[in-house]
Amino acid sequence: MEPETFPDELVDALVGVQRLLRRRLRPQVAPQLRGAEIELLRLVVAQPGIRISDAARDLHLASNSVSTLVNQLSRQGYLSRETDPADRRAARLLPTPAATARLDEWRRRRAELVRGTVARLDGPDRDALRAAVPALRNLADRLREETEER
């Protein structure tokens, strides 16, 4: 792989894997959620009580976009809102048990799919993927830091 093409090839591979995982898993879980809805659910489960403005910042979305997602997920029974005691005008987002169960099921199915697929790769490819995980986490951390500095 040429140094000039490496960034594009890396991103294409990562996006391709993510897209294929979603396509393979979507039919197994109903109702189907879009990527942004799943990302918001993951964030709220990880940070119960997060405010919409903070969720928008963390997801790099406009607040009105997150509000729309919150409304959709609330109607589906995945999120609830409570008034922020520190600012009565703001809402804090909380996951419902259905949201937690949904994400747990998604993670279980995703792990099962990846585990089975990786097991069918040859040993050197499995080792290369295992060795790449820390570097990919560092890459994500750097991208996050650079985004937050802006």
Backbone bond lengths (Angstrom), bond angles and torsions (degrees), N, CA, C in turn:
res aa  C-N    CA-C-N  psi(-1)  N-CA   C-N-CA  omega(-1)  CA-C   N-CA-C  phi
1 M - - - 1.448 - - 1.533 107.81 -
2 E 1.308 114.77 131.99 1.464 121.06 -178.21 1.530 110.62 -78.86
3 P 1.336 116.98 142.71 1.471 119.37 179.35 1.533 113.39 -56.80
4 E 1.346 116.42 -33.88 1.469 119.28 -178.72 1.530 111.82 -68.31
5 T 1.319 116.87 -31.93 1.467 119.64 -176.28 1.533 112.65 -96.56
6 F 1.337 116.75 -10.15 1.461 119.92 -176.70 1.522 114.04 -53.43
7 P 1.347 120.39 -50.06 1.478 118.74 -178.39 1.532 112.61 -57.36
8 D 1.332 116.96 -45.04 1.465 119.01 -179.70 1.521 111.45 -65.73
9 E 1.316 117.13 -40.87 1.461 119.90 -179.43 1.526 111.30 -66.85
10 L 1.328 116.89 -38.83 1.462 120.70 177.57 1.528 110.53 -62.57
11 V 1.328 116.35 -50.04 1.468 119.98 -179.06 1.528 110.31 -63.20
12 D 1.321 117.59 -43.37 1.469 120.22 178.78 1.524 111.16 -58.92
13 A 1.333 116.59 -41.41 1.471 120.05 -179.90 1.523 110.99 -66.47
14 L 1.330 116.92 -45.53 1.471 120.22 -179.19 1.526 111.56 -64.46
15 V 1.320 116.71 -45.27 1.466 120.48 179.41 1.524 109.88 -64.67
16 G 1.328 116.47 -40.03 1.461 120.13 179.26 1.519 112.38 -62.10
17 V 1.320 116.96 -42.91 1.467 120.80 178.59 1.531 109.71 -63.47
18 Q 1.339 117.16 -46.26 1.464 120.82 -179.67 1.526 110.78 -60.67
19 R 1.319 116.67 -45.07 1.464 120.56 -178.92 1.527 110.74 -62.95
20 L 1.317 116.84 -43.70 1.468 120.09 -179.65 1.525 112.04 -66.83
21 L 1.316 117.05 -37.89 1.467 119.72 175.96 1.524 110.16 -60.32
22 R 1.325 116.70 -46.90 1.468 119.56 -179.50 1.523 111.03 -62.94
23 R 1.321 116.48 -43.32 1.475 119.23 -179.94 1.523 111.98 -63.00
24 R 1.308 116.36 -40.20 1.468 119.75 -179.37 1.521 111.76 -71.04
25 L 1.323 117.77 -34.84 1.464 121.27 -175.25 1.518 113.45 -87.50
26 R 1.316 118.30 -29.91 1.466 121.26 -175.05 1.522 113.81 -53.33
27 P 1.324 119.42 -48.15 1.470 118.16 -177.62 1.529 113.94 -63.44
28 Q 1.324 117.11 -19.05 1.459 120.84 -176.72 1.523 113.09 -84.81
29 V 1.328 117.30 -15.13 1.463 120.79 -174.50 1.523 108.76 -125.60
30 A 1.316 117.00 125.53 1.464 120.98 179.40 1.517 109.08 -125.11
31 P 1.311 120.53 147.95 1.455 124.72 -5.74 1.518 110.30 -72.37
32 Q 1.321 115.61 155.24 1.453 120.30 -178.09 1.523 110.37 -74.42
33 L 1.318 115.46 136.72 1.458 121.56 178.48 1.524 109.03 -113.93
34 R 1.323 115.51 147.55 1.469 120.39 176.47 1.521 108.99 -78.15
35 G 1.323 115.09 165.06 1.458 120.92 -179.10 1.516 113.38 -55.69
36 A 1.345 117.45 -44.13 1.467 120.74 -179.16 1.528 111.11 -65.12
37 E 1.326 117.19 -35.01 1.462 120.22 178.35 1.530 110.38 -67.06
38 I 1.314 116.11 -41.63 1.465 120.57 178.91 1.528 110.18 -65.04
39 E 1.327 116.26 -42.38 1.469 119.45 179.79 1.527 111.02 -62.98
40 L 1.337 117.33 -40.65 1.464 120.08 177.66 1.524 110.46 -65.53
41 L 1.316 117.49 -43.78 1.475 119.67 177.74 1.523 110.74 -59.34
42 R 1.324 116.63 -45.00 1.471 119.98 179.93 1.521 110.51 -59.47
43 L 1.327 116.07 -41.97 1.460 120.32 -179.63 1.526 111.14 -64.76
44 V 1.327 117.30 -44.89 1.469 120.80 -177.99 1.531 110.76 -67.84
45 V 1.310 117.75 -37.14 1.471 120.04 176.36 1.527 109.79 -65.23
46 A 1.332 117.03 -39.30 1.468 120.63 179.74 1.526 112.13 -73.73
47 Q 1.348 117.25 -29.70 1.465 121.82 -177.08 1.530 110.36 -133.16
48 P 1.325 117.37 67.78 1.468 119.10 -179.85 1.529 110.96 -56.07
49 G 1.319 115.86 136.85 1.459 120.45 -179.96 1.517 113.04 93.02
50 I 1.321 117.77 2.14 1.466 120.62 179.73 1.527 109.57 -63.07
51 R 1.318 116.21 144.14 1.462 121.45 178.19 1.531 109.13 -84.40
52 I 1.332 115.85 156.04 1.466 120.32 -179.24 1.526 110.57 -58.45
53 S 1.314 117.86 -42.80 1.470 120.78 -179.18 1.526 111.37 -62.57
54 D 1.327 117.13 -38.21 1.465 120.63 178.62 1.526 110.66 -70.74
55 A 1.323 116.34 -38.63 1.461 119.85 177.05 1.523 110.11 -63.36
56 A 1.317 116.85 -41.32 1.471 120.99 178.81 1.523 110.24 -61.36
57 R 1.313 116.36 -43.28 1.470 120.14 178.78 1.531 110.83 -63.48
58 D 1.324 116.28 -46.86 1.467 119.86 -178.08 1.526 112.57 -64.83
59 L 1.334 116.77 -33.68 1.469 121.07 -179.01 1.527 112.29 -91.89
60 H 1.324 116.39 -3.62 1.472 121.78 -178.86 1.521 111.14 58.24
61 L 1.345 114.69 47.02 1.461 122.55 177.93 1.521 108.60 -126.00
62 A 1.317 115.64 160.44 1.462 120.30 174.72 1.526 109.21 -70.60
63 S 1.327 116.64 146.96 1.467 120.91 -179.43 1.523 111.88 -57.69
64 N 1.341 117.26 -38.63 1.467 118.16 -179.59 1.523 111.37 -67.77
65 S 1.332 117.80 -30.05 1.470 120.70 175.73 1.522 110.42 -67.23
66 V 1.331 116.26 -42.53 1.464 120.24 178.34 1.521 109.85 -66.40
67 S 1.319 117.71 -38.53 1.476 120.49 177.25 1.521 110.60 -59.87
68 T 1.317 116.70 -41.28 1.472 120.75 177.58 1.526 110.20 -62.57
69 L 1.328 116.81 -44.47 1.469 120.55 178.02 1.528 110.81 -62.10
70 V 1.326 116.28 -41.81 1.471 120.88 179.35 1.524 110.23 -61.08
71 N 1.323 116.87 -44.23 1.469 120.24 178.66 1.526 111.13 -60.19
72 Q 1.335 116.71 -44.37 1.463 120.64 -179.75 1.527 111.18 -64.32
73 L 1.326 116.24 -46.01 1.462 120.09 -178.29 1.530 111.57 -69.83
74 S 1.319 117.26 -31.17 1.473 120.74 176.50 1.525 109.99 -66.91
75 R 1.332 116.10 -44.23 1.478 119.93 178.79 1.529 111.42 -61.39
76 Q 1.343 116.17 -31.90 1.465 120.07 -179.75 1.525 112.41 -84.72
77 G 1.325 116.69 -3.10 1.461 120.15 176.50 1.515 114.88 86.01
78 Y 1.335 117.17 19.11 1.466 119.88 -178.15 1.527 114.16 -100.00
79 L 1.321 117.58 -22.32 1.459 121.05 179.90 1.519 109.87 -130.33
80 S 1.330 114.90 148.62 1.458 120.09 169.90 1.525 106.58 -127.52
81 R 1.326 114.88 157.62 1.466 121.42 179.77 1.508 108.86 -118.50
82 E 1.317 114.04 144.65 1.461 119.18 171.14 1.520 107.16 -134.00
83 T 1.296 116.50 151.73 1.458 121.25 179.97 1.524 108.98 -68.87
84 D 1.314 115.48 134.79 1.460 121.31 177.65 1.522 108.29 -72.89
85 P 1.345 119.02 118.45 1.466 120.67 -178.23 1.533 112.66 -61.76
86 A 1.337 117.03 -25.75 1.466 120.11 -179.43 1.524 112.02 -80.04
87 D 1.332 116.79 -22.05 1.462 121.49 -179.65 1.518 107.73 -150.72
88 R 1.303 117.01 97.80 1.470 122.70 -173.61 1.528 113.06 -58.73
89 R 1.344 117.37 -17.03 1.473 120.31 179.16 1.521 112.01 -81.31
90 A 1.323 116.91 -18.03 1.462 121.61 -174.64 1.532 111.15 -100.71
91 A 1.303 114.95 152.34 1.468 120.79 178.18 1.523 109.54 -111.37
92 R 1.297 114.92 143.63 1.460 122.26 172.99 1.519 107.30 -103.16
93 L 1.316 116.38 139.23 1.460 121.48 -177.55 1.520 110.71 -98.93
94 L 1.316 114.69 135.80 1.463 120.94 179.60 1.525 109.03 -130.04
95 P 1.331 116.60 139.97 1.464 119.00 176.66 1.522 109.69 -77.86
96 T 1.296 116.38 146.70 1.459 120.49 173.67 1.532 107.93 -89.29
97 P 1.314 117.82 165.40 1.472 118.91 174.92 1.536 111.81 -56.83
98 A 1.340 116.51 -32.55 1.476 119.58 178.43 1.525 110.58 -64.25
99 A 1.333 117.41 -37.64 1.468 120.60 178.58 1.520 110.87 -65.45
100 T 1.306 116.17 -45.59 1.462 120.26 -179.69 1.521 110.48 -62.82
101 A 1.321 116.25 -43.53 1.466 120.16 178.24 1.526 110.93 -63.63
102 R 1.321 116.36 -40.88 1.469 121.13 179.98 1.522 110.82 -61.68
103 L 1.332 116.89 -47.70 1.462 119.96 -179.86 1.520 111.74 -67.58
104 D 1.322 117.52 -38.25 1.466 120.10 176.56 1.525 110.66 -60.19
105 E 1.334 116.19 -43.74 1.462 120.90 179.19 1.528 110.61 -65.27
106 W 1.331 117.21 -42.35 1.463 121.95 178.49 1.534 109.92 -60.03
107 R 1.325 116.45 -46.77 1.472 120.69 -179.86 1.529 111.30 -63.47
108 R 1.333 116.02 -41.29 1.461 119.62 179.81 1.525 110.44 -62.41
109 R 1.318 116.41 -47.10 1.471 120.22 -179.84 1.528 111.37 -66.14
110 R 1.323 116.54 -40.37 1.467 120.41 179.04 1.527 110.06 -62.95
111 A 1.330 117.14 -45.79 1.464 120.42 179.83 1.525 110.64 -62.48
112 E 1.317 116.07 -41.37 1.469 120.81 178.57 1.533 110.72 -61.95
113 L 1.327 117.12 -44.58 1.460 121.45 179.71 1.527 111.06 -63.95
114 V 1.326 116.82 -48.00 1.464 120.23 -178.28 1.525 110.32 -67.39
115 R 1.327 117.38 -42.69 1.465 120.98 179.47 1.530 110.45 -57.86
116 G 1.325 116.90 -46.63 1.458 120.81 -179.58 1.513 113.07 -65.82
117 T 1.330 116.30 -39.68 1.462 120.31 -179.28 1.522 110.93 -70.87
118 V 1.318 116.89 -43.72 1.467 120.57 178.79 1.529 110.29 -63.35
119 A 1.311 117.50 -37.07 1.473 120.73 179.90 1.526 111.53 -61.59
120 R 1.339 117.48 -26.61 1.457 120.54 179.77 1.529 113.26 -84.33
121 L 1.334 117.09 -7.20 1.465 120.66 175.82 1.525 109.41 -78.61
122 D 1.322 116.12 161.11 1.466 117.46 176.89 1.531 109.60 -77.10
123 G 1.312 115.93 162.86 1.469 123.04 -174.36 1.520 114.07 -53.10
124 P 1.332 119.06 -49.02 1.473 118.59 -179.76 1.535 113.05 -60.75
125 D 1.334 118.13 -36.62 1.461 119.85 177.61 1.526 110.73 -67.69
126 R 1.329 117.42 -41.06 1.469 120.08 177.37 1.527 110.23 -61.54
127 D 1.338 116.17 -43.63 1.465 120.26 179.34 1.529 111.64 -63.90
128 A 1.326 116.64 -40.55 1.466 120.64 179.72 1.525 110.62 -64.30
129 L 1.331 117.30 -41.45 1.465 120.25 177.93 1.522 110.89 -64.68
130 R 1.319 116.85 -44.18 1.471 120.65 179.24 1.530 110.30 -60.98
131 A 1.320 116.98 -42.60 1.464 121.03 -179.51 1.526 112.02 -69.81
132 A 1.334 118.16 -25.64 1.463 121.56 -177.61 1.521 112.98 -78.44
133 V 1.318 118.51 -20.79 1.474 121.30 -174.72 1.529 112.18 -57.00
134 P 1.332 120.86 -49.23 1.476 118.67 179.66 1.535 112.36 -60.70
135 A 1.315 117.82 -39.64 1.470 120.43 179.57 1.529 110.77 -66.00
136 L 1.322 117.35 -38.34 1.465 120.50 178.18 1.524 111.03 -66.84
137 R 1.328 117.03 -37.60 1.474 120.05 176.08 1.529 110.39 -64.52
138 N 1.340 116.71 -41.88 1.467 120.40 177.43 1.522 110.92 -62.67
139 L 1.324 116.95 -40.50 1.464 121.20 177.44 1.531 110.17 -60.91
140 A 1.325 117.05 -45.19 1.467 121.13 179.00 1.531 110.36 -62.58
141 D 1.320 117.54 -41.81 1.462 120.81 178.88 1.530 111.21 -62.12
142 R 1.322 116.70 -43.53 1.468 120.26 179.79 1.527 111.15 -64.60
143 L 1.320 116.30 -43.53 1.466 119.67 178.23 1.519 110.73 -61.74
144 R 1.331 116.89 -40.60 1.467 121.85 178.72 1.531 109.95 -63.74
145 E 1.336 117.13 -45.16 1.455 121.07 -180.00 1.522 111.46 -62.18
146 E 1.336 116.53 -43.09 1.462 119.87 -180.00 1.518 111.54 -65.77
147 T 1.322 116.15 -34.75 1.468 120.10 178.68 1.520 109.79 -68.59
148 E 1.325 117.12 -40.97 1.462 121.28 -178.41 1.526 112.02 -69.94
149 E 1.334 117.32 -26.96 1.464 120.81 179.56 1.515 111.89 -72.40
150 R 1.306 117.27 -20.51 1.475 120.75 -177.35 1.481 111.61 -79.53
